[in-house]
């Protein structure tokens, strides 16, 4: 059996297996994408679907908007499931600030079970922590403190911090880095965010 025939056979086999386990993504794209992709991750992991087949199996279930975005994504990364997920999340503006804002904003819907509500909260918090590369207690501790401090900053100071964080590997400043950024800013700007005269 040739490599192409083997791949087609495997795609059909896995496609048949997932058909009754997943749903097509709705068009309410940002809100629909998270539970949608979480379910696909679970199904792919449960069935041990090879990485090289995941994009092809996912694509038919994407919303029209996501398929259009996917068609614009070219190059070597276009066949990587993880790169596709990251690309779609960035294109849908599912960035760290979205996850934490939604986590802090959402409330339990009328008639919603607490299990469903807590599942939505868990999903948002999990994606937020993943997007910030939080892998241990210390990084969680640092992130919580930094988020609390940033929530208290004026718009100008926060903008300065966010511009500074873009250049960091982690895309967010830990406690030491954030305190350095803020202390430097306040040493050079007055309480009205105007540069101090030398």
Secondary structure, DSSP 8 states (H G I E B T S, - for coil): --HHHHHHHHHHHHHHHHTTT-----SSHHHHHHHHHHHHHHHHHHHT--HHHHHHHHHTTS-HHHHHHHHH--SGGGG-HHHHHHHHHHHTT--HHHHHHHHHH----TT--HHHHHHHHHHHHHHHHHHTT--SHHHHHHHHHHHHHHHTS-HHHHHHHHHHHTTSTTSS--HHHHHHHHHHHHHHB-TTS-B---
